[in-house]
Amino acid sequence: MPLDILIVEDEAAIQELIAVNLEGAGHRALRAADSEQALAIIRASLPDLVLLDWMLPGRSGLTVARQLRSDARTRSIPIIMLTAKSAEQDKVLGLEAGADDYITKPFSPRELLARIKALMRRRAPQMTEDLVEVAGLRLDPAAHRVSGNGLRLDLGPTEFRLLHFFMTHAERVHTRTQLLDQVWGDHVFVEERTVDVHIRRLRQALEASGHDALIETVRGTGYRFTAAA
Ligand code: CA
């Protein structure tokens, strides 16, 4: 799945090398040379992941990481720190500031892409193309197909994203606000009852194989996808 990846790196040659490799892997590369540019890009639109250089002119990458983690809107963006520092103490500082992972320069593009993939699996499995299966319900993100006990099920694009999120975050209760943030995305101003409309459509689409029962309404809170239903 193509990701919007923000590269925050002041060394032009390194920024270019990373961007070329990300684009070669099918991602979209956004570029910033310092923390101000990075924050401006993030204000306009949330990237799916940030590659954050530690040593930047002005505010350091460490400061930017802390800032992103302290704001509800940007709190859950996956961050990989790029650093020339490899001392244990520095790694600890980076992780404490809120980075999910760090990679020490110089690194190979292959290593970087592997780290990105691993981090997305951990932090945002609904953004990967891994096939998911729960209780006979199978969702294939690459082919954009859903089947229940072998029966092909037809879902609209929003219901597909909603189901993908549910299946990769099963057994947890999600509020309507959380679902809006995770499935509808950033800067989207829609009413919470829109969620209910799409849940209803999703349940209808899953009825054919009886998998509609996997989506539970949790009174006063939201919804839960559960294999235990
Ligand atoms: Ca630098």
Boltz pocket constraint, residues with backbone or C-beta under 6 A from the ligand:
constraints:
  - pocket:
      binder: B
      contacts: [[A, 9], [A, 10], [A, 11], [A, 53], [A, 54], [A, 55], [A, 56]]
      max_distance: 6.0
